[in-house]
């Protein structure tokens, strides 16, 4: 399943960015978006690559072990 990132303007004029929605394709994701934000205007969207993984952030123990190795 693909993931889409939307930026919209609501019917009240509020700008909402970084709305991430899963969908089988763009029309499916946009349908789900419009269920949450009725009568919104889509300003932009992009497909998020599902194969690209975000690197895991380091915890304090990892940082301390790196510092200890330098000393």
N, C-alpha and C positions, 0 to 999 in steps of 0.2 A: 504494500500500500504506500502511496506517495504522500509526501507532506508538503503543504503549501503555506507560505508566509504572506499575509495580507496586510495592507494599510488601507483604512477606510475613513470616510467622513460619515458620521451618523446623521440621521434625519434632523437632529437638534444642532448640527454643526460642529460637534466634537470630533476631533481627529484621534483615531485609535490606530496604533501601529503595532507591528509584530504579533499579529494574531495567527497562531499556528494551528492548522487544521489538517487532519488526515483525510484522504479521499482516494478513490480508485482512479480519478482523473480530475481535471480542473472543474468541469461542470458539477461534479459530485461535491467537491470541496466548497464551491461557491454556493451551492444549495444549502449546505450545512451552515455556512457563514450567514446567509440571509435568514436562517431560522433564529439566529441569535441577534443579528442586527438588521431588523426589518427596514426596508427602504433606505439602505445605506448606499453610498457611492464608493465603489472600489477605486482607490487612487493608484495602487500598484499591487502587483503580486509577483512572487517568484517561487519556483519549485526548489525545495530543499533536497539535496542529494542524499538518499537514504544510505548509501554506501560509505559516505564520509562520516567518520566517527570523531567526536570531540575528544581530545586527549584528556585523560584523567588528571585532575589537579593534584598537586603534591600536598600531602598533609605535613604537619609539623615534625613528625618523626623523620620523614624523608629529608626535609630541610636540615634538621639537626645532624643527620648522618652525613650529609654533604659537607657541612661545616666542619665536622669532626675529622673528615678525611683530609681536608686542607691543612689542618693544624699539625 
